[in-house]
Amino acid sequence: MKVLKNKNFINVLIMFFLTIIICLPMINKNLNVYYDDGIQHIARSYRYL
């Protein structure tokens, strides 16, 4: 396939899958965001949306 030969596409695909793997613990229902300053980080990230 012509698209798969493009190195930029392959790099973006690798970064996408790495990001998903790194973010998997955030999906955990037992994640306690109220520990330390987690709620401030979440509020700061919503500010940029």
LINFENPE-V464709 format. One record per residue. N is the residue number from 0. RES is the residue in one letter. PHI is phi as a letter, one per 40 degrees, with the letter a starting at -180 (NA if undefined). NEAR is the number of other ideal C-beta (glycine too) atoms within 10 Angstrom. Layout:
n->{N & N}
res->{RES & RES}
phi->{PHI & PHI}
near->{NEAR & NEAR}
//
This chain:
n->{0 & 1 & 2 & 3 & 4 & 5 & 6 & 7 & 8 & 9 & 10 & 11 & 12 & 13 & 14 & 15 & 16 & 17 & 18 & 19 & 20 & 21 & 22 & 23 & 24 & 25 & 26 & 27 & 28 & 29 & 30 & 31 & 32 & 33 & 34 & 35 & 36 & 37 & 38 & 39 & 40 & 41 & 42 & 43 & 44 & 45 & 46 & 47 & 48}
res->{M & K & V & L & K & N & K & N & F & I & N & V & L & I & M & F & F & L & T & I & I & I & C & L & P & M & I & N & K & N & L & N & V & Y & Y & D & D & G & I & Q & H & I & A & R & S & Y & R & Y & L}
phi->{NA & c & c & c & c & c & c & c & c & c & c & c & c & c & c & c & c & c & c & c & c & c & c & d & c & c & c & d & c & c & c & b & c & c & c & f & b & c & c & c & c & c & c & c & c & c & c & c & c}
near->{6 & 6 & 7 & 9 & 8 & 11 & 8 & 7 & 13 & 12 & 10 & 11 & 11 & 10 & 10 & 10 & 10 & 10 & 10 & 10 & 9 & 9 & 9 & 9 & 9 & 8 & 8 & 8 & 4 & 5 & 11 & 8 & 12 & 8 & 8 & 9 & 11 & 12 & 11 & 10 & 11 & 11 & 10 & 10 & 9 & 8 & 7 & 5 & 4}
//
